[in-house]
Amino acid sequence: MRAVLVGVVSAVLLAMVGGSADGRQPEKIDAKLLVGKWEQKSPDGKFTSLFEFSKDGKLENVVSSGGKQGYKLTGKFKLEGDKLGLTFAEDGKEIKMTWTVLRLTQTELRTRDGKAEDVWTRVKDNK
């Protein structure tokens, strides 16, 4: 019984101080930094995924293979704290996913989807 009580108190204290399960403090996410184009390449360089987040909450995802566009999805996003909700429509079905934003800077977006951690690099606009 004592071990259960210690476990409950530890969990409550951890939640109160804002720590995460891995001991890291969550970063404050500046939503304005999310707006723009972000790219991720597969380790072998064959595939590229490009996300574009707009000011009005819309997003576009283009996946390319060998320099040729494979498919394109459009949808919307919402950032609440460190949770980035993505909603797409594909073939009349709604696809929803939630990423945890681990880090967001001018040049890097680091996310977690379940156990997988992804690193996205900002694409400079040629305008």
MOPAC internal coordinates of N, CA, C and O (Angstrom, degrees):
PM7 1SCF
backbone

  N    0.0000 0     0.00 0     0.00 0    0    0    0
  C    1.4477 1     0.00 0     0.00 0    1    0    0
  C    1.5295 1   110.24 1     0.00 0    2    1    0
  O    1.2310 1   121.02 1   139.46 1    3    2    1
  N    1.3163 1   115.66 1   -40.54 1    3    2    1
  C    1.4574 1   119.76 1  -179.79 1    5    3    2
  C    1.5264 1   110.91 1   -63.24 1    6    5    3
  O    1.2310 1   119.98 1   139.90 1    7    6    5
  N    1.3378 1   117.64 1   -40.10 1    7    6    5
  C    1.4666 1   121.87 1   179.42 1    9    7    6
  C    1.5267 1   110.67 1   -63.36 1   10    9    7
  O    1.2310 1   120.22 1   140.82 1   11   10    9
  N    1.3347 1   117.18 1   -39.18 1   11   10    9
  C    1.4667 1   121.02 1   178.31 1   13   11   10
  C    1.5197 1   109.93 1   -64.08 1   14   13   11
  O    1.2310 1   120.25 1   135.87 1   15   14   13
  N    1.3297 1   117.13 1   -44.13 1   15   14   13
  C    1.4593 1   122.13 1  -179.97 1   17   15   14
  C    1.5295 1   110.56 1   -62.45 1   18   17   15
  O    1.2310 1   119.83 1   137.29 1   19   18   17
  N    1.3179 1   117.94 1   -42.71 1   19   18   17
  C    1.4662 1   121.72 1   178.24 1   21   19   18
  C    1.5218 1   109.74 1   -63.11 1   22   21   19
  O    1.2310 1   120.08 1   139.13 1   23   22   21
  N    1.3168 1   117.45 1   -40.87 1   23   22   21
  C    1.4625 1   121.38 1   179.05 1   25   23   22
  C    1.5186 1   111.94 1   -63.63 1   26   25   23
  O    1.2310 1   120.40 1   136.34 1   27   26   25
  N    1.3151 1   116.83 1   -43.66 1   27   26   25
  C    1.4705 1   121.17 1   179.50 1   29   27   26
  C    1.5210 1   110.47 1   -65.03 1   30   29   27
  O    1.2310 1   120.07 1   134.25 1   31   30   29
  N    1.3246 1   117.47 1   -45.75 1   31   30   29
  C    1.4640 1   121.19 1   179.45 1   33   31   30
  C    1.5296 1   110.11 1   -62.26 1   34   33   31
  O    1.2310 1   119.72 1   138.70 1   35   34   33
  N    1.3202 1   118.14 1   -41.30 1   35   34   33
  C    1.4700 1   121.37 1   178.90 1   37   35   34
  C    1.5195 1   110.79 1   -61.81 1   38   37   35
  O    1.2310 1   120.24 1   136.63 1   39   38   37
  N    1.3339 1   117.15 1   -43.37 1   39   38   37
  C    1.4672 1   120.95 1  -179.88 1   41   39   38
  C    1.5244 1   110.83 1   -64.13 1   42   41   39
  O    1.2310 1   120.24 1   138.54 1   43   42   41
  N    1.3326 1   117.15 1   -41.46 1   43   42   41
  C    1.4645 1   120.85 1   179.28 1   45   43   42
  C    1.5260 1   110.47 1   -65.14 1   46   45   43
  O    1.2310 1   120.01 1   136.18 1   47   46   45
  N    1.3100 1   117.58 1   -43.82 1   47   46   45
  C    1.4663 1   120.59 1   178.93 1   49   47   46
  C    1.5192 1   111.27 1   -63.68 1   50   49   47
  O    1.2310 1   120.11 1   139.01 1   51   50   49
  N    1.3133 1   117.40 1   -40.99 1   51   50   49
  C    1.4572 1   120.98 1   178.40 1   53   51   50
  C    1.5251 1   110.22 1   -61.68 1   54   53   51
  O    1.2310 1   120.03 1   136.36 1   55   54   53
  N    1.3118 1   117.55 1   -43.64 1   55   54   53
  C    1.4626 1   121.23 1   178.65 1   57   55   54
  C    1.5261 1   111.19 1   -64.47 1   58   57   55
  O    1.2310 1   120.40 1   142.88 1   59   58   57
  N    1.3272 1   116.84 1   -37.12 1   59   58   57
  C    1.4690 1   120.26 1  -177.75 1   61   59   58
  C    1.5269 1   112.02 1   -68.83 1   62   61   59
  O    1.2310 1   119.94 1   145.15 1   63   62   61
  N    1.3196 1   117.73 1   -34.85 1   63   62   61
  C    1.4596 1   119.25 1  -178.66 1   65   63   62
  C    1.5183 1   112.37 1   -88.92 1   66   65   63
  O    1.2310 1   119.86 1   175.64 1   67   66   65
  N    1.3268 1   117.88 1    -4.36 1   67   66   65
  C    1.4537 1   121.21 1   173.49 1   69   67   66
  C    1.5103 1   114.90 1    81.87 1   70   69   67
  O    1.2310 1   119.58 1  -162.57 1   71   70   69
  N    1.2989 1   118.42 1    17.43 1   71   70   69
  C    1.4507 1   120.16 1   178.18 1   73   71   70
  C    1.5154 1   111.26 1   -77.29 1   74   73   71
  O    1.2310 1   120.49 1   -17.28 1   75   74   73
  N    1.3066 1   116.67 1   162.72 1   75   74   73
  C    1.4491 1   121.16 1   176.92 1   77   75   74
  C    1.5204 1   108.96 1  -103.87 1   78   77   75
  O    1.2310 1   120.83 1    -6.15 1   79   78   77
  N    1.3218 1   116.03 1   173.85 1   79   78   77
  C    1.4587 1   120.54 1  -177.14 1   81   79   78
  C    1.5214 1   112.08 1   -62.84 1   82   81   79
  O    1.2310 1   120.21 1   151.83 1   83   82   81
  N    1.3475 1   117.21 1   -28.17 1   83   82   81
  C    1.4571 1   119.24 1  -179.63 1   85   83   82
  C    1.5277 1   112.11 1   -92.77 1   86   85   83
  O    1.2310 1   120.22 1  -171.14 1   87   86   85
  N    1.3453 1   117.18 1     8.86 1   87   86   85
  C    1.4543 1   121.14 1   175.34 1   89   87   86
  C    1.5184 1   114.95 1    89.77 1   90   89   87
  O    1.2310 1   119.97 1   173.06 1   91   90   89
  N    1.3514 1   117.66 1    -6.94 1   91   90   89
  C    1.4674 1   120.05 1  -179.52 1   93   91   90
  C    1.5200 1   110.27 1   -85.15 1   94   93   91
  O    1.2310 1   121.20 1   -34.77 1   95   94   93
  N    1.3129 1   115.31 1   145.23 1   95   94   93
  C    1.4557 1   120.67 1   173.81 1   97   95   94
  C    1.5256 1   107.99 1   -79.60 1   98   97   95
  O    1.2310 1   119.77 1   -44.19 1   99   98   97
  N    1.3492 1   118.05 1   135.81 1   99   98   97
  C    1.4562 1   118.21 1   177.88 1  101   99   98
  C    1.5209 1   110.95 1   -66.58 1  102  101   99
  O    1.2310 1   121.06 1   -41.17 1  103  102  101
  N    1.3455 1   115.57 1   138.83 1  103  102  101
  C    1.4619 1   119.98 1   177.69 1  105  103  102
  C    1.5156 1   109.62 1   -78.60 1  106  105  103
  O    1.2310 1   120.77 1   -31.12 1  107  106  105
  N    1.3247 1   116.13 1   148.88 1  107  106  105
  C    1.4591 1   120.13 1   172.78 1  109  107  106
  C    1.5208 1   106.76 1   -75.62 1  110  109  107
  O    1.2310 1   120.69 1   -53.31 1  111  110  109
  N    1.3090 1   116.29 1   126.69 1  111  110  109
  C    1.4609 1   121.91 1  -174.96 1  113  111  110
  C    1.5249 1   109.19 1   -97.90 1  114  113  111
  O    1.2310 1   120.57 1   -55.70 1  115  114  113
  N    1.3315 1   116.52 1   124.30 1  115  114  113
  C    1.4620 1   122.71 1   175.76 1  117  115  114
  C    1.5214 1   107.68 1   -90.97 1  118  117  115
  O    1.2310 1   120.47 1   -76.44 1  119  118  117
  N    1.3326 1   116.71 1   103.56 1  119  118  117
  C    1.4608 1   122.05 1  -174.62 1  121  119  118
  C    1.5280 1   112.69 1   -58.76 1  122  121  119
  O    1.2310 1   119.90 1   151.46 1  123  122  121
  N    1.3273 1   117.79 1   -28.54 1  123  122  121
  C    1.4707 1   120.59 1   179.93 1  125  123  122
  C    1.5286 1   111.35 1   -62.75 1  126  125  123
  O    1.2310 1   120.29 1   150.20 1  127  126  125
  N    1.3214 1   117.05 1   -29.80 1  127  126  125
  C    1.4607 1   120.59 1   179.85 1  129  127  126
  C    1.5279 1   112.73 1   -69.88 1  130  129  127
  O    1.2310 1   120.20 1   159.53 1  131  130  129
  N    1.3201 1   117.21 1   -20.47 1  131  130  129
  C    1.4543 1   120.70 1  -178.39 1  133  131  130
  C    1.5315 1   111.98 1   -70.89 1  134  133  131
  O    1.2310 1   120.26 1   148.26 1  135  134  133
  N    1.3301 1   117.11 1   -31.74 1  135  134  133
  C    1.4641 1   121.57 1  -176.77 1  137  135  134
  C    1.5292 1   110.28 1   -61.86 1  138  137  135
  O    1.2310 1   121.15 1   -50.99 1  139  138  137
  N    1.3268 1   115.40 1   129.01 1  139  138  137
  C    1.4525 1   121.52 1   179.89 1  141  139  138
  C    1.5121 1   111.30 1   133.76 1  142  141  139
  O    1.2310 1   120.74 1    13.87 1  143  142  141
  N    1.3256 1   116.19 1  -166.13 1  143  142  141
  C    1.4638 1   122.62 1  -177.65 1  145  143  142
  C    1.5237 1   110.38 1  -104.66 1  146  145  143
  O    1.2310 1   121.35 1   -44.28 1  147  146  145
  N    1.3353 1   115.02 1   135.72 1  147  146  145
  C    1.4615 1   122.42 1  -179.82 1  149  147  146
  C    1.5184 1   109.21 1  -129.61 1  150  149  147
  O    1.2310 1   120.66 1   -44.03 1  151  150  149
  N    1.3299 1   116.35 1   135.97 1  151  150  149
  C    1.4527 1   121.57 1  -175.03 1  153  151  150
  C    1.5194 1   111.29 1  -124.08 1  154  153  151
  O    1.2310 1   121.85 1   -35.23 1  155  154  153
  N    1.3204 1   114.07 1   144.77 1  155  154  153
  C    1.4604 1   120.58 1   174.04 1  157  155  154
  C    1.5250 1   107.41 1  -136.68 1  158  157  155
  O    1.2310 1   120.46 1   -46.74 1  159  158  157
  N    1.3212 1   116.72 1   133.26 1  159  158  157
  C    1.4633 1   121.89 1   178.18 1  161  159  158
  C    1.5207 1   109.17 1  -111.37 1  162  161  159
  O    1.2310 1   121.44 1   -34.44 1  163  162  161
  N    1.3364 1   114.85 1   145.56 1  163  162  161
  C    1.4605 1   119.31 1   176.05 1  165  163  162
  C    1.5296 1   108.87 1   -67.13 1  166  165  163
  O    1.2310 1   119.90 1   -25.46 1  167  166  165
  N    1.3229 1   117.79 1   154.54 1  167  166  165
  C    1.4651 1   120.03 1  -178.31 1  169  167  166
  C    1.5337 1   113.86 1   -54.62 1  170  169  167
  O    1.2310 1   120.20 1   148.03 1  171  170  169
  N    1.3264 1   117.22 1   -31.97 1  171  170  169
  C    1.4669 1   119.64 1   179.78 1  173  171  170
  C    1.5342 1   112.44 1   -87.04 1  174  173  171
  O    1.2310 1   120.34 1   176.52 1  175  174  173
  N    1.3429 1   116.95 1    -3.48 1  175  174  173
  C    1.4598 1   121.20 1   177.34 1  177  175  174
  C    1.5146 1   115.30 1    78.47 1  178  177  175
  O    1.2310 1   119.71 1  -176.12 1  179  178  177
  N    1.3139 1   118.16 1     3.88 1  179  178  177
  C    1.4618 1   121.17 1  -176.70 1  181  179  178
  C    1.5264 1   113.11 1   -80.30 1  182  181  179
  O    1.2310 1   120.26 1   150.25 1  183  182  181
  N    1.3144 1   117.11 1   -29.75 1  183  182  181
  C    1.4570 1   121.23 1  -177.13 1  185  183  182
  C    1.5231 1   110.91 1  -119.50 1  186  185  183
  O    1.2310 1   121.41 1   -35.40 1  187  186  185
  N    1.3251 1   114.91 1   144.60 1  187  186  185
  C    1.4564 1   121.57 1   176.25 1  189  187  186
  C    1.5175 1   108.36 1  -132.06 1  190  189  187
  O    1.2310 1   120.84 1   -45.53 1  191  190  189
  N    1.3091 1   116.01 1   134.47 1  191  190  189
  C    1.4562 1   121.79 1   174.43 1  193  191  190
  C    1.5226 1   107.42 1  -116.71 1  194  193  191
  O    1.2310 1   120.92 1   -51.84 1  195  194  193
  N    1.3164 1   115.85 1   128.16 1  195  194  193
  C    1.4635 1   121.51 1  -179.06 1  197  195  194
  C    1.5211 1   108.92 1  -121.49 1  198  197  195
  O    1.2310 1   120.84 1   -57.40 1  199  198  197
  N    1.3337 1   116.01 1   122.60 1  199  198  197
  C    1.4597 1   121.86 1   174.80 1  201  199  198
  C    1.5193 1   108.27 1  -108.76 1  202  201  199
  O    1.2310 1   120.95 1   -43.63 1  203  202  201
  N    1.3261 1   115.79 1   136.37 1  203  202  201
  C    1.4589 1   120.73 1   172.40 1  205  203  202
  C    1.5224 1   108.17 1  -122.02 1  206  205  203
  O    1.2310 1   121.11 1   -61.23 1  207  206  205
  N    1.3363 1   115.48 1   118.77 1  207  206  205
  C    1.4644 1   122.84 1   178.88 1  209  207  206
  C    1.5309 1   107.91 1  -103.21 1  210  209  207
  O    1.2310 1   120.15 1   -52.89 1  211  210  209
  N    1.3305 1   117.32 1   127.11 1  211  210  209
  C    1.4618 1   120.51 1  -179.69 1  213  211  210
  C    1.5266 1   111.04 1  -103.53 1  214  213  211
  O    1.2310 1   120.86 1   -15.45 1  215  214  213
  N    1.3259 1   115.96 1   164.55 1  215  214  213
  C    1.4681 1   121.87 1  -178.02 1  217  215  214
  C    1.5240 1   112.47 1   -60.47 1  218  217  215
  O    1.2310 1   120.77 1   149.65 1  219  218  217
  N    1.3408 1   116.13 1   -30.35 1  219  218  217
  C    1.4659 1   120.33 1  -175.29 1  221  219  218
  C    1.5268 1   113.94 1   -87.90 1  222  221  219
  O    1.2310 1   119.99 1  -168.32 1  223  222  221
  N    1.3299 1   117.63 1    11.68 1  223  222  221
  C    1.4626 1   121.19 1   175.76 1  225  223  222
  C    1.5226 1   114.44 1    86.95 1  226  225  223
  O    1.2310 1   120.27 1  -171.03 1  227  226  225
  N    1.3185 1   117.08 1     8.97 1  227  226  225
  C    1.4684 1   120.07 1   177.80 1  229  227  226
  C    1.5231 1   109.24 1   -94.64 1  230  229  227
  O    1.2310 1   121.47 1   -24.54 1  231  230  229
  N    1.3413 1   114.78 1   155.46 1  231  230  229
  C    1.4541 1   118.75 1   178.22 1  233  231  230
  C    1.5138 1   110.00 1  -141.94 1  234  233  231
  O    1.2310 1   122.26 1   -21.86 1  235  234  233
  N    1.3189 1   113.27 1   158.14 1  235  234  233
  C    1.4566 1   121.44 1   177.27 1  237  235  234
  C    1.5160 1   106.95 1  -136.13 1  238  237  235
  O    1.2310 1   120.62 1   -43.16 1  239  238  237
  N    1.3297 1   116.42 1   136.84 1  239  238  237
  C    1.4608 1   121.67 1   177.76 1  241  239  238
  C    1.5226 1   108.41 1  -125.19 1  242  241  239
  O    1.2310 1   120.75 1   -55.54 1  243  242  241
  N    1.3245 1   116.18 1   124.46 1  243  242  241
  C    1.4671 1   122.11 1   178.14 1  245  243  242
  C    1.5192 1   107.48 1  -121.68 1  246  245  243
  O    1.2310 1   121.09 1   -53.34 1  247  246  245
  N    1.3292 1   115.53 1   126.66 1  247  246  245
  C    1.4589 1   120.99 1   177.05 1  249  247  246
  C    1.5199 1   107.82 1  -110.81 1  250  249  247
  O    1.2310 1   120.90 1   -49.56 1  251  250  249
  N    1.3226 1   115.88 1   130.44 1  251  250  249
  C    1.4639 1   122.28 1  -178.29 1  253  251  250
  C    1.5178 1   110.07 1  -122.11 1  254  253  251
  O    1.2310 1   121.59 1   -28.37 1  255  254  253
  N    1.3271 1   114.56 1   151.63 1  255  254  253
  C    1.4588 1   120.99 1   176.63 1  257  255  254
  C    1.5224 1   108.10 1  -135.45 1  258  257  255
  O    1.2310 1   120.75 1   -54.19 1  259  258  257
  N    1.3291 1   116.17 1   125.81 1  259  258  257
  C    1.4490 1   120.32 1   179.95 1  261  259  258
  C    1.5152 1   113.46 1    60.10 1  262  261  259
  O    1.2310 1   120.35 1  -149.38 1  263  262  261
  N    1.3276 1   116.93 1    30.62 1  263  262  261
  C    1.4589 1   121.63 1   179.41 1  265  263  262
  C    1.5180 1   114.12 1    83.33 1  266  265  263
  O    1.2310 1   119.80 1   176.91 1  267  266  265
  N    1.3422 1   117.99 1    -3.09 1  267  266  265
  C    1.4630 1   121.93 1   179.20 1  269  267  266
  C    1.5216 1   109.73 1  -106.70 1  270  269  267
  O    1.2310 1   121.03 1   -45.19 1  271  270  269
  N    1.3512 1   115.64 1   134.81 1  271  270  269
  C    1.4621 1   120.19 1   180.00 1  273  271  270
  C    1.5202 1   109.61 1   -65.02 1  274  273  271
  O    1.2310 1   121.16 1   -52.53 1  275  274  273
  N    1.3314 1   115.38 1   127.47 1  275  274  273
  C    1.4587 1   121.00 1   179.21 1  277  275  274
  C    1.5083 1   112.24 1   -91.56 1  278  277  275
  O    1.2310 1   120.21 1   117.99 1  279  278  277
  N    1.3129 1   117.21 1   -62.01 1  279  278  277
  C    1.4539 1   120.56 1   177.25 1  281  279  278
  C    1.5155 1   110.62 1  -147.76 1  282  281  279
  O    1.2310 1   121.96 1   -18.05 1  283  282  281
  N    1.3213 1   113.85 1   161.95 1  283  282  281
  C    1.4596 1   121.04 1  -177.39 1  285  283  282
  C    1.5244 1   108.35 1  -135.52 1  286  285  283
  O    1.2310 1   121.03 1   -49.95 1  287  286  285
  N    1.3188 1   115.64 1   130.05 1  287  286  285
  C    1.4573 1   122.08 1   176.24 1  289  287  286
  C    1.5226 1   109.49 1  -120.56 1  290  289  287
  O    1.2310 1   120.65 1   -36.42 1  291  290  289
  N    1.3132 1   116.36 1   143.58 1  291  290  289
  C    1.4596 1   120.53 1   173.87 1  293  291  290
  C    1.5193 1   107.79 1  -119.75 1  294  293  291
  O    1.2310 1   121.35 1   -23.10 1  295  294  293
  N    1.3151 1   115.01 1   156.90 1  295  294  293
  C    1.4483 1   119.29 1  -179.52 1  297  295  294
  C    1.5056 1   111.12 1  -176.07 1  298  297  295
  O    1.2310 1   121.53 1    29.28 1  299  298  297
  N    1.3291 1   114.67 1  -150.72 1  299  298  297
  C    1.4546 1   120.35 1  -179.95 1  301  299  298
  C    1.5237 1   108.85 1  -140.82 1  302  301  299
  O    1.2310 1   121.58 1   -16.77 1  303  302  301
  N    1.3300 1   114.58 1   163.23 1  303  302  301
  C    1.4595 1   119.77 1   179.85 1  305  303  302
  C    1.5184 1   109.43 1  -139.46 1  306  305  303
  O    1.2310 1   121.73 1   -20.19 1  307  306  305
  N    1.3274 1   114.29 1   159.81 1  307  306  305
  C    1.4609 1   120.79 1   175.40 1  309  307  306
  C    1.5209 1   107.55 1  -148.21 1  310  309  307
  O    1.2310 1   121.15 1   -52.65 1  311  310  309
  N    1.3304 1   115.40 1   127.35 1  311  310  309
  C    1.4558 1   121.66 1   178.60 1  313  311  310
  C    1.5228 1   108.52 1  -104.08 1  314  313  311
  O    1.2310 1   120.92 1   -59.99 1  315  314  313
  N    1.3267 1   115.84 1   120.01 1  315  314  313
  C    1.4682 1   122.09 1   177.21 1  317  315  314
  C    1.5202 1   107.59 1  -127.10 1  318  317  315
  O    1.2310 1   121.08 1   -72.02 1  319  318  317
  N    1.3254 1   115.55 1   107.98 1  319  318  317
  C    1.4593 1   119.57 1  -175.47 1  321  319  318
  C    1.5076 1   108.82 1    65.38 1  322  321  319
  O    1.2310 1   120.51 1    58.26 1  323  322  321
  N    1.3385 1   116.64 1  -121.74 1  323  322  321
  C    1.4620 1   119.56 1   177.55 1  325  323  322
  C    1.5299 1   112.05 1  -104.42 1  326  325  323
  O    1.2310 1   120.05 1  -167.75 1  327  326  325
  N    1.3322 1   117.52 1    12.25 1  327  326  325
  C    1.4640 1   122.12 1   179.85 1  329  327  326
  C    1.5251 1   109.75 1  -102.14 1  330  329  327
  O    1.2310 1   121.05 1   -56.43 1  331  330  329
  N    1.3223 1   115.59 1   123.57 1  331  330  329
  C    1.4548 1   122.68 1   179.35 1  333  331  330
  C    1.5237 1   107.87 1  -109.18 1  334  333  331
  O    1.2310 1   121.22 1   -71.93 1  335  334  333
  N    1.3325 1   115.28 1   108.07 1  335  334  333
  C    1.4554 1   121.18 1   179.14 1  337  335  334
  C    1.5228 1   110.01 1   -90.15 1  338  337  335
  O    1.2310 1   120.60 1   -50.16 1  339  338  337
  N    1.3230 1   116.47 1   129.84 1  339  338  337
  C    1.4567 1   122.68 1   179.76 1  341  339  338
  C    1.5197 1   108.37 1  -119.58 1  342  341  339
  O    1.2310 1   120.61 1   -45.15 1  343  342  341
  N    1.3293 1   116.43 1   134.85 1  343  342  341
  C    1.4587 1   121.73 1   177.85 1  345  343  342
  C    1.5173 1   108.59 1  -131.40 1  346  345  343
  O    1.2310 1   120.69 1   -54.59 1  347  346  345
  N    1.3311 1   116.28 1   125.41 1  347  346  345
  C    1.4590 1   122.82 1   179.03 1  349  347  346
  C    1.5154 1   109.28 1  -121.79 1  350  349  347
  O    1.2310 1   121.00 1   -23.71 1  351  350  349
  N    1.3300 1   115.69 1   156.29 1  351  350  349
  C    1.4571 1   121.15 1   170.41 1  353  351  350
  C    1.5230 1   107.14 1  -115.59 1  354  353  351
  O    1.2310 1   120.63 1   -53.90 1  355  354  353
  N    1.3365 1   116.39 1   126.10 1  355  354  353
  C    1.4610 1   121.10 1   179.40 1  357  355  354
  C    1.5198 1   108.77 1  -141.45 1  358  357  355
  O    1.2310 1   121.06 1   -56.53 1  359  358  357
  N    1.3181 1   115.59 1   123.47 1  359  358  357
  C    1.4644 1   121.77 1  -179.58 1  361  359  358
  C    1.5309 1   111.93 1    52.70 1  362  361  359
  O    1.2310 1   120.63 1  -138.81 1  363  362  361
  N    1.3222 1   116.41 1    41.19 1  363  362  361
  C    1.4585 1   121.34 1   178.25 1  365  363  362
  C    1.5175 1   114.69 1    76.39 1  366  365  363
  O    1.2310 1   119.95 1  -177.29 1  367  366  365
  N    1.3212 1   117.70 1     2.71 1  367  366  365
  C    1.4683 1   121.28 1   179.53 1  369  367  366
  C    1.5140 1   109.65 1  -110.78 1  370  369  367
  O    1.2310 1   121.06 1   -34.77 1  371  370  369
  N    1.3263 1   115.57 1   145.23 1  371  370  369
  C    1.4606 1   120.82 1   177.66 1  373  371  370
  C    1.5254 1   109.08 1   -92.85 1  374  373  371
  O    1.2310 1   121.21 1   -51.02 1  375  374  373
  N    1.3141 1   115.30 1   128.98 1  375  374  373
  C    1.4628 1   121.72 1   178.04 1  377  375  374
  C    1.5199 1   107.76 1  -112.39 1  378  377  375
  O    1.2310 1   120.44 1   -55.54 1  379  378  377
  N    1.3255 1   116.76 1   124.46 1  379  378  377
  C    1.4646 1   121.29 1   179.82 1  381  379  378
  C    1.5133 1   109.19 1  -119.73 1  382  381  379
  O    1.2310 1   121.18 1   -38.32 1  383  382  381
  N    1.3339 1   115.35 1   141.68 1  383  382  381
  C    1.4589 1   120.75 1   173.30 1  385  383  382
  C    1.5223 1   108.87 1  -148.13 1  386  385  383
  O    1.2310 1   121.13 1   -22.71 1  387  386  385
  N    1.2975 1   115.45 1   157.29 1  387  386  385
  C    1.4631 1   121.00 1   177.96 1  389  387  386
  C    1.5135 1   108.98 1  -129.01 1  390  389  387
  O    1.2310 1   121.52 1   -51.81 1  391  390  389
  N    1.3317 1   114.69 1   128.19 1  391  390  389
  C    1.4497 1   121.76 1   174.91 1  393  391  390
  C    1.5242 1   108.36 1  -107.53 1  394  393  391
  O    1.2310 1   120.33 1   -31.15 1  395  394  393
  N    1.3093 1   116.98 1   148.85 1  395  394  393
  C    1.4498 1   122.07 1   169.69 1  397  395  394
  C    1.5233 1   106.80 1   -97.31 1  398  397  395
  O    1.2310 1   120.81 1   -55.02 1  399  398  397
  N    1.3308 1   116.06 1   124.98 1  399  398  397
  C    1.4643 1   120.60 1   178.98 1  401  399  398
  C    1.5210 1   107.34 1   -85.03 1  402  401  399
  O    1.2310 1   120.69 1   -64.53 1  403  402  401
  N    1.3031 1   116.29 1   115.47 1  403  402  401
  C    1.4606 1   122.43 1  -179.33 1  405  403  402
  C    1.5260 1   111.45 1   -88.68 1  406  405  403
  O    1.2310 1   121.17 1   146.64 1  407  406  405
  N    1.3444 1   115.38 1   -33.36 1  407  406  405
  C    1.4589 1   120.12 1  -178.43 1  409  407  406
  C    1.5237 1   108.56 1  -157.82 1  410  409  407
  O    1.2310 1   120.73 1   -41.25 1  411  410  409
  N    1.3232 1   116.21 1   138.75 1  411  410  409
  C    1.4556 1   121.58 1   177.53 1  413  411  410
  C    1.5201 1   108.59 1  -142.63 1  414  413  411
  O    1.2310 1   121.16 1   -64.81 1  415  414  413
  N    1.3346 1   115.39 1   115.19 1  415  414  413
  C    1.4590 1   121.55 1   177.89 1  417  415  414
  C    1.5255 1   108.09 1  -126.91 1  418  417  415
  O    1.2310 1   120.18 1     5.67 1  419  418  417
  N    1.3141 1   117.26 1  -174.33 1  419  418  417
  C    1.4624 1   121.19 1   176.84 1  421  419  418
  C    1.5241 1   111.72 1   -61.47 1  422  421  419
  O    1.2310 1   119.85 1   151.58 1  423  422  421
  N    1.3207 1   117.89 1   -28.42 1  423  422  421
  C    1.4636 1   120.95 1  -172.49 1  425  423  422
  C    1.5277 1   114.83 1  -118.82 1  426  425  423
  O    1.2310 1   119.66 1   165.38 1  427  426  425
  N    1.3343 1   118.26 1   -14.62 1  427  426  425
  C    1.4612 1   120.25 1  -174.53 1  429  427  426
  C    1.5275 1   112.05 1  -134.88 1  430  429  427
  O    1.2310 1   121.76 1   -43.61 1  431  430  429
  N    1.3282 1   114.24 1   136.39 1  431  430  429
  C    1.4663 1   122.64 1   172.43 1  433  431  430
  C    1.5165 1   106.37 1  -122.96 1  434  433  431
  O    1.2310 1   120.79 1   -63.06 1  435  434  433
  N    1.3281 1   116.10 1   116.94 1  435  434  433
  C    1.4591 1   121.27 1  -179.17 1  437  435  434
  C    1.5316 1   106.76 1  -113.69 1  438  437  435
  O    1.2310 1   120.66 1   -56.55 1  439  438  437
  N    1.3410 1   116.35 1   123.45 1  439  438  437
  C    1.4585 1   121.22 1  -176.45 1  441  439  438
  C    1.5154 1   111.20 1  -127.35 1  442  441  439
  O    1.2310 1   121.48 1   -16.34 1  443  442  441
  N    1.3328 1   114.77 1   163.66 1  443  442  441
  C    1.4595 1   121.22 1   173.88 1  445  443  442
  C    1.5183 1   107.47 1  -131.71 1  446  445  443
  O    1.2310 1   121.50 1   -48.17 1  447  446  445
  N    1.3219 1   114.74 1   131.83 1  447  446  445
  C    1.4559 1   122.38 1   175.02 1  449  447  446
  C    1.5163 1   105.87 1  -123.77 1  450  449  447
  O    1.2310 1   120.50 1   -81.74 1  451  450  449
  N    1.3223 1   116.64 1    98.26 1  451  450  449
  C    1.4595 1   119.49 1  -172.25 1  453  451  450
  C    1.5108 1   108.64 1    71.90 1  454  453  451
  O    1.2310 1   120.07 1    58.23 1  455  454  453
  N    1.3219 1   117.48 1  -121.77 1  455  454  453
  C    1.4644 1   121.21 1   179.79 1  457  455  454
  C    1.5158 1   112.56 1   -96.67 1  458  457  455
  O    1.2310 1   120.34 1   164.25 1  459  458  457
  N    1.3414 1   116.95 1   -15.75 1  459  458  457
  C    1.4705 1   120.46 1  -177.89 1  461  459  458
  C    1.5248 1   110.86 1   -79.65 1  462  461  459
  O    1.2310 1   120.98 1   -48.02 1  463  462  461
  N    1.3156 1   115.74 1   131.98 1  463  462  461
  C    1.4633 1   121.55 1   177.47 1  465  463  462
  C    1.5261 1   108.06 1  -109.63 1  466  465  463
  O    1.2310 1   120.83 1   -48.96 1  467  466  465
  N    1.3365 1   116.01 1   131.04 1  467  466  465
  C    1.4634 1   121.44 1  -177.54 1  469  467  466
  C    1.5213 1   110.19 1  -121.11 1  470  469  467
  O    1.2310 1   121.37 1   -33.33 1  471  470  469
  N    1.3266 1   114.98 1   146.67 1  471  470  469
  C    1.4601 1   121.46 1   176.85 1  473  471  470
  C    1.5249 1   107.92 1  -118.55 1  474  473  471
  O    1.2310 1   121.05 1   -53.92 1  475  474  473
  N    1.3216 1   115.60 1   126.08 1  475  474  473
  C    1.4556 1   123.41 1   179.65 1  477  475  474
  C    1.5237 1   108.13 1  -113.28 1  478  477  475
  O    1.2310 1   120.34 1   -35.70 1  479  478  477
  N    1.3234 1   116.96 1   144.30 1  479  478  477
  C    1.4530 1   122.69 1  -179.97 1  481  479  478
  C    1.5264 1   108.63 1  -114.52 1  482  481  479
  O    1.2310 1   120.91 1   -45.00 1  483  482  481
  N    1.3293 1   115.86 1   135.00 1  483  482  481
  C    1.4660 1   119.51 1   179.31 1  485  483  482
  C    1.5292 1   110.00 1   -66.15 1  486  485  483
  O    1.2310 1   121.28 1   -42.57 1  487  486  485
  N    1.3321 1   115.15 1   137.43 1  487  486  485
  C    1.4545 1   121.80 1   176.66 1  489  487  486
  C    1.5213 1   106.78 1   -98.26 1  490  489  487
  O    1.2310 1   121.13 1   -55.27 1  491  490  489
  N    1.3241 1   115.44 1   124.73 1  491  490  489
  C    1.4592 1   119.57 1  -179.51 1  493  491  490
  C    1.5191 1   109.11 1   -72.93 1  494  493  491
  O    1.2310 1   121.47 1   -44.16 1  495  494  493
  N    1.3391 1   114.80 1   135.84 1  495  494  493
  C    1.4503 1   121.79 1   178.44 1  497  495  494
  C    1.5224 1   108.98 1   -76.82 1  498  497  495
  O    1.2310 1   120.35 1   -45.63 1  499  498  497
  N    1.3060 1   116.93 1   134.37 1  499  498  497
  C    1.4715 1   121.26 1  -178.19 1  501  499  498
  C    1.5143 1   113.42 1   -86.95 1  502  501  499
  O    1.2310 1   119.46 1  -165.65 1  503  502  501
  N    1.2858 1   118.64 1    14.35 1  503  502  501
  C    1.4815 1   121.36 1  -179.19 1  505  503  502
  C    1.4978 1   111.54 1   -78.44 1  506  505  503
  O    1.2310 1   120.10 1   180.00 1  507  506  505

